[in-house]
Amino acid sequence: MEVDGQVSPYIGGLTDVQNGGTLRGTGSLHSLNVQSGGLIAPGTVGSNTPSTLNVAGDVSMAKGSILRINGTSDTTGQSLT
C-alpha cells in the first residue's frame, strides 16, 4: 500500500502490515501495526530522497519486521521521532 496524504481515521484507525506486505509513501496514519515480515519504507518507489510518514497514534513492530529509511549522509538527518 502506498500512502500519499492522509489515511482517514474513520477507516478503522489501525493500519496493519502483514507478512510480505509493504507500506510506503508520505503522509499520515492514525496507528500502525507491522507483523513479522512486514516492511515500512517512507518515500516513493525508486526515490532515495528522505521522506516523512507520520503516525499519530501507536506504532507496534513485531520481531522480524523491517523499517527501511533513506538518508542523505552519515552525519545529517539522524533523527527518528
N, C-alpha and C positions, 0 to 999 in steps of 0.2 A: 504494500500500500504506500502511496506517496501522498504526503500532506503538502498543500500549498495554500496556506491561510489558516483558518481555524476550524477544527472539528467541533461541531456543535455539542455542547454539554447535554443537550436534550436527547442525544442518541445513546443513552445508556451510561455515558460518562467514562467508562473504562475501555481503553484500547488494549487488546490482548494480542501479543505477537507470539505465535505458536512455533514449534519446532519446524525449521525450514522456511519460516516466514521472514520477511524483511519490511521494516518501516523506515522510510527515508523521506526527506523533504525539509521544508521550513514552515514555521507557523506554530500553532498552539494546540495542545491536547489537554483534556481535563486530568486524567490519571492514566498510568501506563503499567502494564504487567508484561514482562518478557520471559517466556519459558526457555528452558534449556534448548539450545539450537536456534533460537530466535536472534535476529540481527537488527540493531538500531544503527542507522547511518545518516546523521543530519546532512542535508545538502541534496543536490540533484545528481542523477546518474551521469557519470563522465566528468564531473566537475571536481577539481581539487581545492576549490575555494572553501575556506571555513564558513560554516553556516550555523544558524541557531534553530533548534527545535525545542520549544518551551513546553514544560509540563507543569500545570498549575497545582495539581494535587500530588498524590503519592506516586512514587516510582518503585517498582519491585523487579529486580533482575535475578533470575534463578542461576544457580551454579551451571556453567556451560553456555550461558547467553553471551552475546558479543555486542560491544559498543565500539563502533569504528568512527574515529574522529580525525578529520584532516586538519593539519596545522601548517603555518607558513614558515616557521623557523624553529630552531631548537630553543630559542631564548625568549620568544614572544608568544602571546596567546596561550599561556599555560594555565588556563583557568577553567575549572569545571564546577558550575554552580547549580 
